[in-house]
């Protein structure tokens, strides 16, 4: 009787913890659904664009960035989801390796950005330069630049004269554009009680000196504003970084535990 009971216990015993297995499954499934949502938004934004033939904006196109991030997330979370559900070691190892690679890449970018701040600023400056040049060519890029300038209360990258990089706002004498020497309305300081936004509030501003421009726009560049914002919101930046890294670390740890348990289960059978 005791021997039979021991055999039954041996048959029902498993090294695999169901709590870890199903937690990893639902964890991966949640982010898998989220990745599909990101891809859908990116594709919809790309399809709905009036102008999508500007090749030079491809790498800085918000819609393309959403699609790429969504596809990468989809691949990683799919491996975690199916790997946990089917107890597939190869998929779980792919999931763990991919998450580790993403985490280390983010960590490397953060460290390099901190120690090589000047080079990071120059790289971001090139990105913003392209965004300014193609401001009128890409609606998503235009909305992104307007949002950044409104939220950070800035204009251009270094200062408001950076908008001369754009062919429509270029302040050279021979420019036939009606927006010559202007800046986007998102640079303008809000007028109290204004109901309808004056989209021409930045016209001719580039011909003014810094003190004159201050009366109607935010003349400070977004580079300086971004640095000041980070310095004054270090706790928030740290919390965001922690919130971004914790799910990745949790996924790596859980997948490694599950892989170890599956290997123990296979060894016990053999």
TARA-V564443 format. One record per backbone hydrogen bond with DSSP energy under -1.0 kcal/mol. NH is the residue of the N-H (numbers start at 1). CO is the residue of the C=O. Records with the same first field share a line. If there is no record, write none. Layout:
NH: CO  CO
//
This chain:
5: 1
6: 2
7: 3
8: 4
9: 5
10: 6
11: 7
12: 8
13: 9
21: 17
22: 18
23: 19
24: 20
25: 21
26: 22
27: 23
28: 24
29: 25
30: 26
31: 27
32: 28
33: 29
34: 30
35: 31
36: 32
37: 33
38: 34
39: 35
40: 36
41: 37
42: 38
43: 39
44: 40
45: 41
46: 42
47: 43
48: 44
55: 53
57: 54
58: 55
65: 61
66: 62
67: 63
68: 64
69: 65
70: 66
71: 67
72: 68
73: 69
74: 70
75: 71
76: 72
77: 73
78: 74
79: 75
80: 76
81: 77
82: 78
83: 79
84: 80
85: 81
86: 82
88: 83
92: 88
93: 89
94: 90
95: 91
96: 92
97: 93
98: 94
99: 95
100: 96
101: 97
102: 98
103: 99
104: 100
105: 101
106: 102
107: 103
108: 104
109: 105
110: 106
111: 107
112: 108
113: 109
114: 110
115: 111
116: 112
120: 116
121: 117
122: 118
123: 119
124: 120
125: 121
126: 122
127: 123
128: 124
129: 125
130: 126
131: 127
132: 128
133: 129
134: 130
135: 132
138: 134
142: 138
143: 139
144: 140
145: 141
146: 142
147: 143
148: 144
149: 145
150: 146
151: 147
152: 148
154: 149
155: 220
160: 219
162: 159
163: 160
164: 161
165: 162
166: 163
170: 166
175: 172
180: 177
182: 179
187: 184
188: 185
189: 216
194: 191
199: 197
201: 198
203: 200
205: 202
206: 181
207: 204
208: 205
213: 209
214: 210
215: 212
216: 213
217: 213
218: 187
221: 158
222: 156
223: 157
225: 221
226: 222
227: 223
228: 224
229: 225
230: 226
231: 227
232: 228
237: 233
238: 234
239: 235
240: 236
241: 237
242: 238
243: 239
244: 240
245: 241
246: 242
249: 245
250: 246
251: 247
252: 248
253: 249
254: 250
255: 251
256: 252
257: 253
258: 254
259: 255
260: 256
261: 257
262: 258
263: 259
264: 260
265: 261
266: 262
267: 263
268: 264
269: 265
270: 266
//
